[in-house]
Amino acid sequence: MQYSIIPYNNILPNIHKSVYIAQGARIIGDAIIEQNSSIWFNVVIRADVSKVNIGQATNIQDGTVIHASRYNGPTIIGSNVTVGHNATIHAVILKDYAFIGMNSVIMDKAIVREFGFVAAGALIAPGKIVGSYQLWAGIPAKYIRDITTSEIEMIQNSSSHYIELAQKYKSI
């Protein structure tokens, strides 16, 4: 099984040649994915009703769904962002170095600022703002604490780890 790049309204996704796309991924419509990013197994990126932009060295992990909204706008994901397995990202802004835990849901018009950390399984309600260097958790998610130095280092290392992993997969 291969991945699929699907035009919508005669708009084909714009994907940098260095991007790794794993089997089963679907990228549809007005999506831009910048260099050294990775789109892992069975990810769906639907840029059919509005744009989806993904910055450099960002990793979108297995089973994640990213969509935009006709009414609430595009999804903008910065550089060096980690989006964990099975997350749902809908019409939001994720700034550089945002970290989104597995099975999280980030809803319309929410913003996760630089080094914002969303815990696994969290639900960020529409319009909420996760501040820089803050950990949010729960359903609905709320501010828990500022992140630690070791968590900052983990976030910084995540991008390079996934770039290396993508390179290994490309060589298979």
Backbone as a chain_set.jsonl record, in Angstrom:
{"seq": "MQYSIIPYNNILPNIHKSVYIAQGARIIGDAIIEQNSSIWFNVVIRADVSKVNIGQATNIQDGTVIHASRYNGPTIIGSNVTVGHNATIHAVILKDYAFIGMNSVIMDKAIVREFGFVAAGALIAPGKIVGSYQLWAGIPAKYIRDITTSEIEMIQNSSSHYIELAQKYKSI", "coords": {"N": [[0.847, -1.187, 0.0], [0.587, 2.162, -0.842], [1.178, 5.69, -0.207], [-1.179, 8.454, -0.607], [-1.512, 11.266, -2.664], [-3.708, 13.687, -3.166], [-5.517, 15.678, -5.386], [-7.712, 18.481, -4.836], [-10.424, 20.383, -5.887], [-8.872, 21.065, -8.086], [-6.454, 21.682, -6.899], [-3.336, 20.721, -5.954], [-1.524, 19.144, -3.327], [1.388, 20.785, -2.006], [4.422, 19.66, -1.57], [7.505, 19.469, -0.096], [10.474, 18.074, -1.535], [12.094, 16.718, 0.283], [10.5, 15.694, 2.265], [9.309, 12.997, 4.221], [6.936, 10.53, 3.577], [4.886, 8.172, 4.884], [3.593, 4.842, 4.246], [0.125, 4.514, 3.541], [-0.648, 7.055, 4.262], [-2.658, 9.972, 3.606], [-2.898, 12.836, 1.741], [-4.519, 15.719, 1.041], [-5.627, 18.187, -1.194], [-5.23, 21.714, -0.605], [-2.601, 21.768, 0.748], [0.492, 22.503, 2.317], [3.68, 21.319, 2.839], [6.642, 21.623, 4.458], [10.309, 21.418, 4.214], [12.091, 18.529, 5.375], [10.126, 17.549, 7.059], [7.967, 14.97, 8.419], [5.514, 12.596, 7.626], [3.642, 10.238, 8.992], [2.578, 6.74, 9.191], [-0.665, 6.144, 7.963], [-1.686, 8.71, 8.384], [-3.997, 11.385, 7.936], [-4.378, 14.224, 6.062], [-6.414, 16.761, 5.487], [-6.959, 19.206, 3.398], [-9.17, 20.447, 2.205], [-11.371, 22.219, 2.52], [-10.173, 24.457, 3.486], [-6.845, 25.816, 3.94], [-3.971, 23.809, 4.882], [-1.032, 24.184, 6.484], [2.227, 23.067, 7.05], [5.166, 23.361, 8.798], [8.822, 23.333, 8.739], [10.752, 20.402, 9.526], [8.877, 19.105, 11.105], [7.018, 16.575, 12.75], [4.419, 14.381, 12.066], [2.621, 12.063, 13.551], [1.681, 8.531, 13.429], [-1.624, 7.747, 12.387], [-2.809, 10.209, 12.879], [-5.209, 12.835, 12.371], [-5.586, 15.66, 10.451], [-7.295, 18.588, 9.836], [-8.892, 21.348, 8.226], [-11.138, 24.186, 8.515], [-14.095, 25.293, 7.003], [-15.433, 27.429, 8.115], [-13.99, 28.254, 10.377], [-11.407, 28.505, 9.579], [-7.942, 27.968, 8.426], [-5.538, 25.329, 9.162], [-2.588, 25.82, 10.778], [0.598, 24.794, 11.191], [3.601, 25.024, 12.826], [7.23, 24.998, 12.658], [9.41, 22.296, 13.64], [7.586, 20.93, 15.215], [5.94, 18.449, 17.157], [3.53, 16.049, 16.675], [1.739, 13.742, 18.27], [0.835, 10.196, 18.05], [-2.326, 9.38, 16.642], [-3.625, 11.818, 17.11], [-6.065, 14.479, 16.864], [-6.376, 17.249, 14.926], [-7.798, 20.269, 14.382], [-8.463, 22.992, 12.52], [-6.608, 24.922, 13.715], [-3.843, 26.683, 15.327], [-0.577, 25.764, 15.645], [2.272, 26.621, 17.114], [5.883, 27.041, 16.543], [7.841, 24.359, 17.773], [5.777, 23.311, 19.318], [4.272, 20.706, 21.254], [2.361, 17.936, 20.916], [0.567, 15.591, 22.554], [-0.049, 11.988, 22.337], [-3.202, 10.845, 21.098], [-4.513, 13.229, 21.588], [-6.866, 15.954, 21.277], [-7.254, 18.826, 19.466], [-9.085, 21.627, 19.157], [-11.12, 23.82, 17.051], [-9.841, 27.034, 16.315], [-8.137, 27.078, 18.465], [-4.963, 27.758, 19.989], [-1.666, 26.705, 20.233], [1.079, 27.75, 21.748], [4.665, 28.548, 21.312], [6.696, 25.912, 22.368], [4.575, 24.974, 23.837], [2.937, 22.399, 25.598], [0.918, 19.736, 25.187], [-0.679, 17.322, 26.948], [-0.86, 13.711, 26.626], [-3.928, 12.441, 25.447], [-5.401, 14.712, 26.024], [-7.966, 17.262, 25.723], [-8.165, 20.091, 24.006], [-10.17, 22.749, 24.154], [-12.329, 24.622, 21.874], [-10.917, 27.699, 20.813], [-9.186, 28.031, 22.994], [-6.024, 28.959, 24.491], [-2.92, 27.651, 24.693], [-0.259, 28.446, 26.556], [3.17, 29.549, 25.981], [5.689, 27.283, 26.949], [4.044, 25.92, 28.709], [2.326, 23.216, 30.336], [-0.541, 21.482, 29.53], [-3.363, 19.538, 30.462], [-5.958, 17.004, 30.551], [-9.614, 16.637, 30.289], [-12.11, 18.766, 29.835], [-8.987, 20.221, 28.757], [-6.687, 21.876, 30.968], [-4.489, 24.385, 32.324], [-1.629, 23.039, 33.836], [1.068, 23.195, 34.791], [4.264, 24.887, 34.459], [6.592, 23.76, 31.97], [9.425, 21.558, 32.406], [13.058, 21.838, 32.38], [14.141, 19.464, 31.344], [11.958, 18.528, 29.874], [11.779, 20.523, 27.935], [14.185, 20.022, 26.57], [13.592, 17.441, 25.612], [11.508, 18.034, 23.824], [12.918, 19.642, 21.99], [14.713, 17.737, 20.985], [13.053, 15.948, 19.718], [12.39, 16.605, 17.044], [14.833, 16.248, 15.578], [15.243, 13.55, 16.07], [13.064, 12.383, 14.678], [13.653, 13.219, 12.08], [15.975, 11.732, 11.597], [14.908, 9.132, 11.872], [13.092, 9.117, 9.738], [14.895, 9.273, 7.604], [16.08, 6.754, 7.783], [13.865, 5.127, 7.177], [13.429, 5.958, 4.54], [15.542, 4.761, 3.272], [14.936, 2.115, 3.145]], "CA": [[0.0, 0.0, 0.0], [1.334, 3.405, -0.94], [0.471, 6.873, 0.273], [-1.946, 9.123, -1.655], [-1.515, 12.717, -2.795], [-4.979, 13.813, -3.874], [-5.937, 17.061, -5.634], [-9.098, 18.843, -4.539], [-10.694, 21.635, -6.617], [-7.704, 21.28, -8.952], [-5.291, 22.11, -6.115], [-2.534, 19.582, -5.526], [-0.636, 19.483, -2.214], [2.747, 21.24, -2.312], [5.209, 18.911, -0.589], [8.942, 19.56, -0.372], [11.03, 16.773, -1.926], [12.761, 16.054, 1.413], [9.497, 15.196, 3.215], [9.036, 11.559, 4.226], [5.52, 10.192, 3.701], [4.781, 6.726, 5.103], [2.488, 4.14, 3.608], [-1.211, 4.699, 4.078], [-0.971, 8.47, 4.488], [-3.476, 10.638, 2.592], [-2.723, 14.288, 1.797], [-5.559, 16.144, 0.116], [-5.952, 19.581, -1.444], [-4.366, 22.888, -0.471], [-1.663, 21.536, 1.854], [1.906, 22.795, 2.1], [4.523, 20.647, 3.827], [7.995, 22.123, 4.233], [11.417, 20.473, 4.207], [12.487, 17.642, 6.476], [9.009, 17.086, 7.881], [7.618, 13.57, 8.182], [4.102, 12.262, 7.732], [3.788, 8.815, 9.286], [1.601, 5.781, 8.696], [-2.117, 6.351, 8.066], [-2.07, 10.098, 8.676], [-4.869, 12.036, 6.96], [-4.304, 15.689, 6.054], [-7.48, 17.21, 4.591], [-6.962, 20.646, 3.124], [-10.193, 20.562, 1.172], [-12.21, 23.407, 2.707], [-9.248, 25.549, 3.785], [-5.447, 25.394, 3.857], [-3.19, 23.214, 5.96], [0.395, 24.455, 6.3], [3.092, 22.377, 8.009], [6.505, 23.927, 8.682], [10.011, 22.499, 8.588], [11.203, 19.471, 10.572], [7.735, 18.747, 11.942], [6.625, 15.175, 12.579], [3.008, 14.084, 12.275], [2.76, 10.627, 13.804], [0.724, 7.557, 12.93], [-3.048, 7.808, 12.665], [-3.297, 11.566, 13.157], [-6.069, 13.491, 11.388], [-5.468, 17.118, 10.434], [-8.314, 19.145, 8.949], [-9.166, 22.773, 8.363], [-12.57, 24.439, 8.626], [-14.661, 26.3, 6.108], [-15.891, 28.571, 8.902], [-13.012, 28.684, 11.38], [-10.133, 28.772, 8.951], [-6.921, 26.967, 8.126], [-4.682, 24.776, 10.208], [-1.214, 26.27, 10.577], [1.501, 24.076, 12.088], [4.925, 25.61, 12.666], [8.408, 24.153, 12.467], [9.892, 21.521, 14.792], [6.423, 20.528, 16.006], [5.665, 17.021, 17.268], [2.127, 15.69, 16.868], [1.768, 12.328, 18.627], [-0.043, 9.23, 17.397], [-3.793, 9.424, 16.743], [-4.166, 13.125, 17.501], [-6.981, 15.15, 15.943], [-5.996, 18.66, 14.867], [-8.864, 20.828, 13.545], [-8.564, 24.453, 12.356], [-5.868, 25.48, 14.848], [-2.48, 27.149, 15.109], [0.447, 25.163, 16.501], [3.498, 27.393, 16.891], [7.134, 26.282, 16.518], [8.189, 23.529, 18.935], [4.633, 22.792, 20.077], [4.326, 19.257, 21.451], [0.991, 17.466, 21.066], [0.631, 14.203, 22.989], [-0.863, 10.973, 21.671], [-4.655, 10.822, 21.306], [-5.035, 14.549, 21.952], [-7.763, 16.631, 20.345], [-7.087, 20.279, 19.499], [-10.274, 22.05, 18.414], [-11.151, 25.044, 16.246], [-9.332, 28.332, 16.759], [-7.2, 26.972, 19.592], [-3.571, 28.075, 19.673], [-0.639, 26.171, 21.122], [2.23, 28.631, 21.521], [5.986, 27.933, 21.272], [6.996, 24.989, 23.465], [3.376, 24.537, 24.537], [2.953, 20.942, 25.741], [-0.415, 19.185, 25.411], [-0.489, 15.951, 27.432], [-1.572, 12.637, 25.938], [-5.342, 12.304, 25.751], [-6.032, 15.985, 26.398], [-8.891, 17.925, 24.809], [-8.063, 21.551, 24.032], [-11.465, 23.239, 23.688], [-12.242, 25.686, 20.871], [-10.511, 29.04, 21.207], [-8.244, 28.075, 24.123], [-4.635, 29.26, 24.166], [-1.906, 27.0, 25.521], [0.853, 29.387, 26.572], [4.538, 29.068, 25.798], [6.32, 26.561, 28.068], [3.016, 25.438, 29.631], [1.753, 21.888, 30.184], [-1.983, 21.401, 29.708], [-3.84, 18.155, 30.464], [-7.328, 16.785, 30.996], [-10.757, 16.76, 29.389], [-11.311, 19.604, 28.941], [-7.638, 20.488, 29.264], [-6.424, 23.126, 31.682], [-3.084, 24.595, 32.662], [-1.164, 22.233, 34.959], [2.313, 23.767, 35.319], [5.271, 25.177, 33.441], [7.377, 22.568, 31.663], [10.76, 21.501, 33.005], [14.203, 21.897, 31.468], [14.261, 18.18, 30.637], [10.879, 18.472, 28.883], [12.197, 21.404, 26.836], [15.195, 19.274, 25.812], [12.9, 16.361, 24.918], [10.814, 18.642, 22.688], [13.935, 20.045, 21.015], [15.312, 16.544, 20.389], [12.061, 15.172, 18.982], [12.498, 16.888, 15.605], [16.005, 15.591, 14.986], [15.001, 12.104, 16.138], [12.175, 11.977, 13.591], [14.377, 13.396, 10.814], [16.839, 10.552, 11.47], [14.06, 7.968, 11.648], [12.587, 9.222, 8.363], [16.005, 8.924, 6.703], [16.22, 5.296, 7.809], [12.753, 4.558, 6.42], [13.633, 6.253, 3.115], [16.568, 3.871, 2.723], [14.421, 0.729, 3.103]], "C": [[0.889, 1.246, 0.0], [0.576, 4.526, -0.237], [-0.268, 7.502, -0.903], [-1.812, 10.627, -1.536], [-2.695, 13.023, -3.708], [-5.305, 15.285, -4.109], [-7.393, 17.255, -5.211], [-9.333, 20.223, -5.138], [-9.491, 22.049, -7.468], [-6.497, 21.832, -8.212], [-4.602, 20.858, -5.584], [-1.674, 19.998, -4.337], [0.77, 19.84, -2.703], [3.66, 20.678, -1.223], [6.677, 18.971, -0.986], [9.51, 18.164, -0.625], [11.707, 16.022, -0.781], [11.791, 15.432, 2.412], [9.365, 13.678, 3.079], [7.545, 11.356, 4.448], [5.418, 8.677, 3.775], [3.56, 6.149, 4.39], [1.174, 4.408, 4.332], [-1.596, 6.137, 4.343], [-1.784, 9.01, 3.313], [-3.317, 12.141, 2.788], [-3.561, 14.872, 0.672], [-5.625, 17.661, 0.028], [-4.841, 20.567, -1.165], [-3.464, 22.785, 0.762], [-0.261, 21.912, 1.404], [2.676, 22.102, 3.219], [5.969, 20.984, 3.498], [9.061, 21.066, 4.526], [11.649, 19.769, 5.541], [11.362, 17.279, 7.435], [8.728, 15.627, 7.552], [6.15, 13.348, 8.509], [4.06, 10.742, 7.844], [2.562, 8.013, 8.881], [0.161, 6.195, 9.016], [-2.528, 7.729, 8.57], [-3.007, 10.578, 7.569], [-4.737, 13.541, 7.145], [-5.307, 16.16, 5.014], [-7.479, 18.724, 4.502], [-7.956, 20.904, 2.0], [-11.04, 21.821, 1.312], [-11.412, 24.639, 3.105], [-7.842, 24.96, 3.808], [-4.974, 24.649, 5.103], [-1.731, 23.469, 5.618], [1.174, 23.78, 7.42], [4.518, 22.84, 7.757], [7.598, 22.882, 8.568], [10.228, 21.592, 9.804], [10.111, 19.121, 11.578], [7.395, 17.286, 11.695], [5.175, 14.979, 12.99], [2.922, 12.56, 12.36], [1.504, 9.833, 13.442], [-0.715, 7.828, 13.368], [-3.616, 9.181, 12.948], [-4.192, 12.049, 12.018], [-5.914, 14.993, 11.559], [-6.464, 17.634, 9.414], [-8.403, 20.639, 9.203], [-10.683, 22.942, 8.426], [-12.999, 25.519, 7.648], [-15.0, 27.573, 6.887], [-14.827, 29.116, 9.842], [-11.583, 28.724, 10.869], [-9.172, 27.617, 8.818], [-6.334, 26.346, 9.385], [-3.254, 25.148, 9.854], [-0.347, 25.598, 11.64], [2.909, 24.568, 11.798], [6.011, 24.582, 12.42], [8.802, 23.468, 13.773], [8.773, 21.132, 15.757], [6.354, 19.003, 16.025], [4.18, 16.841, 17.534], [2.095, 14.18, 17.057], [0.705, 11.502, 17.93], [-1.518, 9.509, 17.691], [-4.351, 10.735, 17.276], [-5.167, 13.595, 16.443], [-6.719, 16.64, 16.06], [-6.971, 19.328, 13.908], [-8.897, 22.346, 13.61], [-7.898, 25.203, 13.506], [-4.546, 26.071, 14.388], [-1.591, 26.469, 16.14], [1.752, 25.873, 16.176], [4.727, 26.481, 16.924], [7.378, 25.583, 17.86], [6.993, 23.174, 19.822], [4.763, 21.271, 20.158], [2.92, 18.781, 21.79], [1.039, 15.975, 21.378], [-0.313, 13.284, 22.232], [-2.328, 11.085, 22.078], [-5.224, 12.143, 21.803], [-5.986, 15.05, 20.876], [-7.576, 18.128, 20.551], [-8.159, 20.847, 18.583], [-10.159, 23.472, 17.868], [-10.707, 26.295, 16.993], [-8.5, 28.276, 18.03], [-5.802, 27.308, 19.082], [-2.685, 27.393, 20.712], [0.629, 26.948, 20.794], [3.55, 27.852, 21.57], [6.259, 27.134, 22.555], [5.777, 24.706, 24.345], [3.307, 23.02, 24.491], [1.534, 20.494, 26.092], [-0.237, 17.71, 25.759], [-1.297, 14.953, 26.61], [-3.021, 12.592, 26.405], [-6.071, 13.584, 26.093], [-6.99, 16.466, 25.311], [-8.743, 19.426, 24.999], [-9.325, 22.089, 23.374], [-11.291, 24.372, 22.678], [-11.84, 27.025, 21.489], [-9.536, 29.135, 22.363], [-6.833, 28.362, 23.624], [-3.738, 28.578, 25.188], [-0.666, 27.882, 25.435], [2.198, 28.731, 26.331], [5.042, 28.427, 27.087], [5.308, 26.103, 29.118], [2.62, 24.009, 29.293], [0.262, 21.987, 30.471], [-2.389, 19.94, 29.623], [-5.302, 18.129, 30.875], [-8.355, 16.942, 29.896], [-11.856, 17.503, 30.13], [-9.964, 19.926, 29.594], [-7.583, 21.827, 29.982], [-4.929, 23.196, 31.976], [-2.74, 23.78, 33.903], [0.052, 22.878, 35.614], [3.177, 24.209, 34.149], [6.097, 23.916, 33.202], [8.794, 22.701, 32.22], [11.843, 21.628, 31.931], [14.34, 20.594, 30.688], [13.148, 18.008, 29.599], [11.19, 19.37, 27.685], [13.208, 20.679, 25.953], [14.559, 18.138, 25.017], [12.177, 16.898, 23.684], [11.817, 19.026, 21.599], [14.525, 18.839, 20.286], [14.344, 15.743, 19.526], [12.195, 15.375, 17.474], [13.662, 16.144, 14.973], [15.855, 14.069, 15.018], [14.146, 11.653, 14.956], [12.782, 12.228, 12.218], [15.263, 12.176, 10.568], [16.024, 9.295, 11.173], [13.519, 7.963, 10.219], [13.669, 8.843, 7.356], [16.203, 7.41, 6.649], [15.101, 4.631, 7.009], [12.913, 4.804, 4.923], [14.616, 5.277, 2.48], [16.105, 2.415, 2.619], [13.888, 0.421, 1.71]], "O": [[1.839, 1.339, 0.778], [-0.53, 4.325, 0.264], [-0.028, 7.143, -2.056], [-1.974, 11.196, -0.456], [-2.685, 12.661, -4.884], [-5.366, 16.064, -3.158], [-8.193, 16.32, -5.227], [-8.535, 21.136, -4.925], [-9.145, 23.227, -7.552], [-5.6, 22.397, -8.838], [-5.196, 20.051, -4.869], [-1.14, 21.107, -4.335], [1.27, 19.275, -3.675], [3.665, 21.166, -0.093], [7.045, 18.568, -2.09], [9.08, 17.191, -0.006], [11.878, 14.806, -0.865], [12.218, 14.715, 3.316], [9.315, 13.144, 1.972], [6.957, 11.921, 5.369], [5.814, 7.976, 2.843], [2.64, 6.864, 3.994], [1.123, 4.512, 5.558], [-2.761, 6.418, 4.624], [-1.623, 8.567, 2.176], [-3.573, 12.659, 3.875], [-3.349, 14.563, -0.5], [-5.674, 18.346, 1.05], [-3.671, 20.308, -1.445], [-3.548, 23.595, 1.686], [0.126, 21.671, 0.26], [2.365, 22.274, 4.398], [6.462, 20.678, 2.412], [8.764, 19.976, 5.015], [11.442, 20.308, 6.629], [11.622, 16.754, 8.518], [9.191, 15.11, 6.536], [5.625, 13.835, 9.509], [4.406, 10.039, 6.895], [1.621, 8.552, 8.298], [-0.182, 6.54, 10.147], [-3.615, 7.886, 9.127], [-2.833, 10.221, 6.404], [-4.954, 14.067, 8.236], [-5.097, 15.988, 3.813], [-7.936, 19.422, 5.407], [-7.62, 21.503, 0.978], [-11.393, 22.432, 0.303], [-11.934, 25.753, 3.062], [-7.67, 23.745, 3.706], [-5.492, 24.831, 6.205], [-1.247, 23.021, 4.579], [0.826, 23.905, 8.594], [5.025, 22.729, 6.641], [7.334, 21.703, 8.332], [9.932, 21.959, 10.941], [10.388, 18.873, 12.752], [7.473, 16.81, 10.563], [4.757, 15.349, 14.087], [3.124, 11.86, 11.368], [0.434, 10.387, 13.19], [-0.992, 8.097, 14.536], [-4.807, 9.302, 13.233], [-3.967, 11.718, 10.853], [-6.085, 15.532, 12.652], [-6.485, 17.181, 8.269], [-8.031, 21.125, 10.271], [-11.424, 21.96, 8.396], [-12.325, 26.538, 7.496], [-14.862, 28.677, 6.359], [-14.771, 30.323, 10.076], [-10.652, 28.952, 11.64], [-9.514, 26.459, 9.055], [-6.6, 26.78, 10.506], [-2.768, 24.832, 8.767], [-0.538, 25.81, 12.838], [3.36, 24.533, 10.653], [5.742, 23.447, 12.025], [8.56, 23.987, 14.863], [8.99, 21.021, 16.964], [6.67, 18.348, 15.032], [3.633, 17.399, 18.485], [2.385, 13.424, 16.13], [-0.207, 12.039, 17.3], [-1.902, 9.827, 18.817], [-5.446, 10.755, 17.837], [-5.123, 13.168, 15.289], [-6.824, 17.223, 17.139], [-6.98, 18.992, 12.723], [-9.303, 22.926, 14.617], [-8.531, 26.011, 14.186], [-4.177, 25.975, 13.217], [-1.815, 26.58, 17.345], [2.276, 25.733, 15.071], [4.632, 25.307, 17.282], [7.149, 26.151, 18.928], [7.183, 22.776, 20.971], [5.294, 20.632, 19.25], [2.353, 19.165, 22.813], [1.502, 15.183, 20.557], [-1.251, 13.735, 21.574], [-2.655, 11.377, 23.229], [-6.31, 12.169, 22.382], [-5.922, 14.629, 19.721], [-7.719, 18.637, 21.662], [-8.155, 20.589, 17.379], [-9.227, 24.211, 18.186], [-11.126, 26.571, 18.117], [-8.19, 29.315, 18.613], [-5.505, 27.161, 17.897], [-2.927, 27.494, 21.915], [1.183, 26.823, 19.702], [3.558, 26.65, 21.835], [6.074, 27.627, 23.668], [5.928, 24.248, 25.478], [3.59, 22.417, 23.456], [1.012, 20.828, 27.156], [0.294, 16.939, 24.96], [-2.291, 15.311, 25.98], [-3.308, 12.692, 27.598], [-7.256, 13.544, 26.423], [-6.844, 16.123, 24.137], [-9.146, 19.972, 26.026], [-9.528, 21.907, 22.173], [-10.238, 25.007, 22.626], [-12.348, 27.427, 22.536], [-9.093, 30.236, 22.689], [-6.488, 28.049, 22.484], [-3.785, 28.879, 26.38], [-0.09, 28.044, 24.36], [2.346, 27.515, 26.46], [4.845, 28.962, 28.178], [5.662, 25.916, 30.282], [2.58, 23.626, 28.124], [-0.153, 22.503, 31.509], [-1.842, 19.183, 28.821], [-5.822, 19.079, 31.46], [-8.05, 17.311, 28.762], [-12.495, 16.908, 30.998], [-9.827, 19.904, 30.817], [-8.311, 22.767, 29.663], [-4.209, 22.201, 31.887], [-3.462, 23.818, 34.899], [0.078, 23.086, 36.827], [2.859, 23.938, 32.991], [6.282, 23.103, 34.108], [9.287, 23.802, 32.467], [11.568, 21.537, 30.735], [14.627, 20.62, 29.492], [13.375, 17.402, 28.552], [10.893, 19.01, 26.546], [13.102, 20.715, 24.727], [14.942, 17.896, 23.872], [12.228, 16.284, 22.618], [11.586, 18.762, 20.42], [14.807, 18.919, 19.09], [14.771, 14.945, 18.692], [12.12, 14.411, 16.712], [13.496, 15.483, 13.948], [16.293, 13.381, 14.095], [14.461, 10.657, 14.304], [12.456, 11.511, 11.271], [15.298, 11.647, 9.457], [16.404, 8.489, 10.323], [13.493, 6.919, 9.566], [13.389, 8.169, 6.365], [16.464, 6.853, 5.582], [15.347, 3.69, 6.254], [12.566, 3.94, 4.118], [14.531, 4.997, 1.285], [16.815, 1.578, 2.062], [13.412, -0.687, 1.463]]}, "num_chains": 1, "name": "protein.A"}
